[in-house]
Amino acid sequence: MQVLVLVAPRHGVGRTTLAHRLARQAIRAGAGPIVLLDADPRGDLSQICAEQPRRDLIVVPWDRSCAGPEFQQLKARGGGLIIVDAPLPEQPKALQDSLSIADMIAVVVRPREDDFAQLNAVVDAAKATAKPFVFVVNLAKRHGNMAAATAIALAQYGTVCPIILPEDEKVVPSLRAKVFRKKKRTDGQLKLEQFWAYLSGRLEGLREEPEPAASDEVSHDGQDRRKFPRHSFDIGATFTWDRRVFPCRIKNISAGGLAMTADLSVPMGTRLKLHIPYLGEFDAVSVHRDARSAGLRFVIDEWQQAGLVRDLTSLVASGPDPGKRAGGSPKSREAWGSAESAAADKVANPRRGAAEDKAAKTWARAQS
């Protein structure tokens, strides 16, 4: 069994409730058996499970034996997942003990300024274990830019989960409040399903291929390949090379670079300019290539990179994954199609000015 540890910088970020909801979602997805390990001395997770008992959910209180032979035998069992609700940084020894058994760590943060007060202690404790960790933005307001701003700030510390979990009318943060259920699936439920799909994919990758050592996480050119989350982004775009415009198709993208396919093979080290619908123009350099695909690293300053993190996070948080354009409303699909048409038009009319480009983008956004 693999071990996923949920940790937070303070109380009130929804860590315990998220652990319980995640366990139930994992069971619905057929990932059982699921074991919940309550490592928080307050015992809130055990209380929630007692109020909402399930036969297919095993709840274990934390004690010293959890790091002993009994726990190792449980972990050695094939399949399933152990989800640990870790204590706060106020108890550094207990926190370090719970993190030491993890295969992966999820740092839960609520988009509020005071949540960053203890974040350094959590990040330092996670890094000390040399285990992979990811930030999760939880209980985000449905209006405002605080969630995107939080994701930008967290990206300076490490990988940020592309799924932002909103406040949901189905579950309230208070453990004493009743949980009201609705037959209609809420946005929070859909985001939870996407969040579980993201985590299970990361855990599956760890099972198939161990996480590289810290020294391997930085490439020879100094680029931190794990600093920014990578998003599926299947859309047509163009790039300019040697004063000529060529069509391409972006497959995935992060604030550090992207992967694309093109009929033209781009030599390693080639400097070019990308024209990406909805995101703008970026200088980039080719760092990988084969017959039809290429990997590009953006050559941009910190301000441009922060803006790209914000824009990518907003795209993921505001609607369907850009890589799944078949989903969403007809207007959304029409807007994406218009953006691709504008990119194709740029190939046919490479001399078109910036004013026409801006007008085309404004019109496309108006359709969404």
C-alpha positions in Angstrom: 0.0 0.0 0.0 1.2 3.5 -0.8 1.1 6.3 1.8 -0.2 9.8 1.1 0.3 12.3 3.9 -1.9 15.5 4.1 -0.3 18.3 6.0 -1.2 22.0 6.5 0.4 25.1 8.0 -2.5 25.8 10.4 -5.9 24.8 11.5 -8.9 25.7 9.4 -7.6 25.0 5.9 -9.9 21.9 5.5 -7.1 19.3 5.7 -9.0 16.8 7.8 -12.2 17.1 5.9 -10.3 16.8 2.6 -8.6 13.6 3.9 -12.0 12.1 4.6 -13.6 13.2 1.3 -10.5 12.0 -0.6 -10.8 8.6 1.0 -14.4 8.3 0.0 -13.6 9.4 -3.5 -10.8 6.8 -3.8 -13.3 4.1 -2.7 -15.8 5.3 -5.4 -13.0 5.1 -8.0 -12.2 1.5 -7.0 -8.8 2.2 -5.4 -9.6 0.4 -2.1 -8.8 -0.8 0.4 -8.3 2.6 2.0 -6.9 3.2 5.4 -7.2 6.5 7.2 -4.4 7.2 9.7 -5.3 9.9 12.2 -2.0 11.4 13.3 -3.4 14.7 14.6 -3.6 14.6 18.4 -7.0 16.4 18.3 -8.5 13.3 16.7 -10.8 15.2 14.4 -10.6 12.6 11.6 -11.6 9.8 13.9 -14.6 11.9 15.0 -15.7 12.5 11.4 -15.4 8.8 10.6 -17.4 7.9 13.8 -20.2 10.2 12.7 -20.2 8.8 9.2 -19.1 5.2 9.5 -18.3 3.0 6.4 -17.5 -0.7 6.4 -15.1 -0.2 3.5 -13.1 2.5 5.3 -10.5 1.6 7.9 -9.7 4.2 10.5 -6.5 3.8 12.6 -5.4 6.2 15.4 -1.8 7.2 15.4 0.6 5.6 17.9 4.3 4.6 18.0 3.6 1.2 16.5 2.6 2.9 13.2 6.2 3.2 12.3 7.0 -0.3 13.5 6.8 -3.8 12.0 2.9 -3.9 12.0 2.8 -0.8 9.9 5.4 -2.1 7.5 3.4 -5.3 7.0 0.3 -3.2 6.3 2.3 -1.1 3.8 3.7 -4.2 2.1 0.2 -5.3 1.2 -0.5 -5.0 -2.5 -2.9 -2.3 -3.8 -4.8 0.2 -1.7 -3.8 3.5 -0.1 -3.0 4.8 3.4 -4.1 8.5 3.8 -2.5 10.2 6.8 -3.9 13.3 8.5 -0.7 14.8 9.8 -0.3 17.1 12.8 0.6 20.8 12.6 4.1 22.3 12.6 3.5 23.2 16.3 4.5 19.6 17.0 7.6 19.2 14.9 8.6 15.7 16.2 5.2 14.2 15.5 5.0 16.0 12.1 8.4 14.6 11.1 7.4 11.1 12.2 4.3 11.2 10.0 6.0 12.6 7.0 8.8 10.0 7.2 6.4 7.2 6.2 5.0 9.0 3.2 5.4 8.0 -0.5 3.9 11.4 -1.4 3.0 14.6 0.6 0.1 17.0 -0.1 0.5 20.4 1.5 -3.0 21.8 1.9 -3.2 25.6 1.8 -6.2 27.9 2.0 -6.0 31.1 -0.2 -5.5 33.5 2.7 -2.5 35.6 3.6 -2.2 34.4 7.2 -1.9 30.7 5.9 1.6 31.5 4.8 2.8 32.3 8.3 3.8 28.7 9.1 4.3 27.5 5.5 8.1 27.6 5.7 8.1 25.1 8.6 5.9 22.7 6.6 8.0 23.0 3.4 11.2 22.5 5.3 9.8 19.4 7.0 8.6 18.0 3.7 11.9 18.7 1.9 13.9 17.1 4.8 12.2 13.8 4.0 13.4 13.9 0.3 9.8 12.7 -0.6 7.9 14.3 -3.5 5.3 16.9 -2.4 2.6 19.0 -4.1 0.7 22.0 -2.9 -3.1 21.9 -2.9 -5.2 25.1 -2.9 -8.3 24.3 -0.9 -11.6 26.1 0.0 -11.1 28.8 -2.7 -13.7 31.5 -3.0 -15.7 31.3 -6.2 -15.1 35.0 -7.0 -11.9 37.0 -6.8 -8.3 36.3 -7.8 -6.9 35.2 -4.4 -6.7 31.5 -5.4 -4.7 32.3 -8.5 -2.4 34.6 -6.5 -1.9 31.9 -4.0 -1.0 29.4 -6.7 1.6 31.9 -8.1 3.1 32.3 -4.6 3.2 28.6 -3.9 4.9 27.9 -7.3 8.0 29.6 -5.9 8.2 26.7 -3.3 7.4 23.7 -5.4 4.8 21.9 -7.6 1.2 23.2 -7.4 -1.7 20.9 -8.1 -3.5 22.3 -11.2 -6.9 21.5 -9.6 -8.1 24.3 -7.2 -10.7 22.9 -4.8 -13.5 25.4 -4.2 -15.7 26.0 -1.2 -18.6 23.6 -1.7 -22.1 23.9 -0.3 -22.0 20.2 0.2 -19.3 20.3 2.9 -18.6 23.1 5.3 -15.2 23.5 7.2 -16.8 23.1 10.7 -16.6 19.6 12.0 -19.6 20.2 14.2 -21.9 21.2 11.4 -24.1 18.7 9.6 -23.1 17.6 6.1 -26.0 18.3 3.7 -26.1 16.1 0.6 -27.7 17.0 -2.7 -28.6 14.7 -5.6 -27.1 17.1 -8.1 -23.3 16.9 -8.4 -21.7 20.1 -7.4 -18.6 21.8 -8.8 -16.8 20.8 -5.6 -17.5 17.2 -6.3 -16.3 17.4 -9.8 -13.1 19.1 -8.7 -12.6 16.4 -6.1 -12.9 13.7 -8.8 -10.3 15.6 -10.9 -8.1 16.0 -7.8 -8.2 12.3 -7.1 -7.4 11.6 -10.7 -4.4 13.9 -10.5 -3.1 12.3 -7.2 -3.7 8.7 -8.3 -1.7 9.4 -11.5 1.2 10.8 -9.5 1.1 7.9 -7.2 0.9 5.4 -10.0 4.0 7.1 -11.6 5.9 6.7 -8.3 5.0 3.0 -8.3 6.2 2.4 -11.8 9.3 4.7 -11.7 10.8 5.9 -8.4 11.2 9.6 -7.9 14.6 10.8 -9.0 17.0 12.2 -6.4 17.1 15.9 -5.6 20.2 16.3 -7.7 18.4 14.9 -10.8 15.5 17.3 -10.6 17.5 20.1 -12.2 18.6 19.7 -15.8 22.1 20.5 -17.2 20.8 24.0 -18.2 19.7 24.8 -14.6 16.0 24.6 -15.4 13.9 23.2 -12.6 11.6 20.8 -14.4 9.4 20.3 -11.4 8.9 23.9 -10.3 5.7 24.5 -12.2 2.7 22.1 -12.9 2.2 20.9 -16.4 -1.2 21.2 -18.1 -2.7 19.4 -21.0 -3.2 22.1 -23.6 -4.2 20.6 -27.0 -4.6 23.7 -29.2 -3.2 25.0 -32.5 -0.6 27.8 -32.4 2.2 29.2 -34.5 5.9 30.0 -34.1 8.2 32.4 -35.9 11.6 31.2 -37.0 14.0 33.0 -39.4 11.3 35.6 -40.2 8.8 32.9 -41.3 5.7 31.7 -39.5 5.0 28.0 -39.1 1.9 26.1 -37.7 2.3 23.8 -34.7 0.1 22.1 -32.1 0.8 22.4 -28.4 0.3 19.2 -26.4 1.1 20.4 -22.9 2.5 23.5 -21.2 3.8 24.9 -18.0 5.2 28.2 -16.9 8.7 26.8 -17.7 8.1 25.5 -21.2 5.9 23.3 -23.5 5.8 20.3 -25.8 4.5 20.7 -29.3 4.2 18.9 -32.6 5.1 20.4 -36.0 5.8 19.3 -39.6 9.1 21.2 -39.4 11.9 19.7 -37.3 13.3 22.4 -35.0 17.0 21.9 -34.3 18.3 21.8 -30.7 19.2 25.3 -29.4 17.0 27.1 -31.9 15.7 30.4 -30.6 12.1 31.2 -31.8 9.0 33.2 -30.9 5.8 31.4 -30.0 2.3 32.8 -30.6 -0.1 31.0 -28.2 -3.9 31.8 -28.4 -5.2 33.4 -25.1 -1.7 33.6 -23.6 0.3 35.8 -25.9 3.8 35.8 -27.4 6.9 34.2 -25.8 10.5 33.8 -26.7 11.6 30.2 -26.4 14.5 27.9 -27.1 14.4 24.2 -28.3 15.8 21.8 -25.7 14.5 18.5 -27.1 13.4 17.3 -30.5 12.6 14.2 -32.5 11.0 13.6 -35.9 7.7 15.6 -35.3 7.8 16.9 -31.8 9.9 19.4 -29.8 10.3 20.5 -26.2 10.8 24.2 -25.7 11.9 26.2 -22.7 10.6 29.7 -22.3 13.1 32.5 -22.2 11.2 35.0 -20.1 11.7 37.1 -17.0 10.2 36.6 -13.6 7.3 38.9 -14.3 6.3 37.2 -17.5 6.6 33.8 -15.7 4.4 34.9 -12.8 1.8 36.2 -15.3 1.9 32.9 -17.2 1.4 30.9 -13.9 -1.6 33.2 -13.2 -3.1 32.8 -16.7 -2.6 29.0 -16.8 -4.1 28.6 -13.3 -7.1 30.7 -14.2 -7.7 28.7 -17.3 -7.7 25.4 -15.3 -9.7 26.9 -12.4 -12.4 28.6 -14.5 -13.6 25.8 -16.7 -12.8 22.5 -18.4 -9.2 21.5 -19.0 -8.0 23.3 -22.1 -6.8 20.0 -23.4 -10.3 18.7 -23.5 -12.0 21.1 -25.7 -14.8 18.8 -26.5 -16.2 19.6 -23.0 -17.7 22.8 -21.8 -20.3 25.0 -23.3 -20.8 25.5 -27.0 -19.6 29.1 -26.6 -16.5 27.8 -24.9 -15.8 25.4 -27.7 -16.5 28.2 -30.3 -14.0 30.5 -28.5 -11.3 27.9 -28.6 -12.1 27.2 -32.3 -11.9 30.9 -33.0 -8.5 31.2 -31.3 -7.2 28.3 -33.4 -8.6 30.0 -36.5 -6.7 33.1 -35.6 -3.5 31.1 -35.2 -4.0 29.5 -38.6 -4.8 33.0 -40.1 -1.5 34.2 -38.8 0.3 31.5 -40.9 -1.6 32.6 -44.0 -1.1 36.4 -43.2 2.2 36.7 -41.4 2.4 40.4 -41.9 -0.8 41.1 -40.0 -0.2 43.8 -37.3 -0.5 43.6 -33.6 -3.8 45.6 -33.6 -5.5 43.0 -35.7 -4.1 40.3 -33.4 -5.5 42.1 -30.4 -8.9 42.6 -32.0 -9.1 38.8 -32.9 -8.3 37.9 -29.3 -10.8 40.3 -27.9 -13.5 38.9 -30.1 -12.7 35.3 -29.2 -12.8 36.1 -25.5 -16.2 37.8 -25.9 -17.6 34.5 -27.2 -16.7 32.6 -24.0 
